[in-house]
Amino acid sequence: MSECCIAERSMPSHLDEFSTFIAETTEEKLPPPAIHAAKLIIADCVAAIVGGMAEPEMQRFAKTGTTPPDAPLRPDQARVLGVDRIADKVRASLINGTAGTVLEMDEGHQFARGHPGMHVFPALLAEAGNSSASGGEFLRAFIIGYDIAARTGLATSLHPTTHPHGTWGVIGGAAGLAAWRNEDRMQCRELLNIAS
């Protein structure tokens, strides 16, 4: 192998930096302003989802592949906000995320030119929905996912007519899930690589 290739392999990448950030950021390391902002963004996400769920199209969509809750949630299930429905985690995340964007009222990050909160929150809510973990753990995972989504958005150059939903946000969702699951650095790196 040439010296050039060896040098490239030893240089840390953004993927390595993100992975280390996810794996090593604890609740205690979160600055109070980030915690305060995250609480406001989560409240905004919930309101945007519930508001969007009132739309007739969302009411119909929320009934596809979902059921009324007739027993406690199973580990593979999550709630659909704004309606009395449950679904598997992937479907619940999809429905909640769609409802959160349908009115175009979800929070936005001016410099990332997108909506990191709505990319991270539905996935994290579905994963954490029936967990006994603390609110602080949820906030930690949300802040990490949001931060990485926003940084990715800042680093991208989407065509001006391209809407960011469905592009860089999935990386933030994956980061939030990796943080929630307390993945190690290599697991985080693999998840981020697959998501991107």
HELIX and SHEET records of a PDB file:
HELIX    1   1 GLU A    3  SER A   10  1                                   8    
HELIX    2   2 HIS A   14  GLU A   24  1                                  11    
HELIX    3   3 GLU A   27  LYS A   29  5                                   3    
HELIX    4   4 PRO A   32  MET A   53  1                                  22    
HELIX    5   5 PRO A   56  ALA A   62  1                                   7    
HELIX    6   6 LYS A   89  VAL A  102  1                                  14    
HELIX    7   7 PRO A  116  ALA A  128  1                                  13    
HELIX    8   8 GLY A  135  ALA A  155  1                                  21    
HELIX    9   9 GLY A  169  TRP A  180  1                                  12    
HELIX   10  10 ARG A  185  ALA A  195  1                                  11    
SHEET    1   A 2 GLN A  77  VAL A  80  0                                        
SHEET    2   A 2 ARG A  85  ASP A  88 -1                                        
END                                                                             
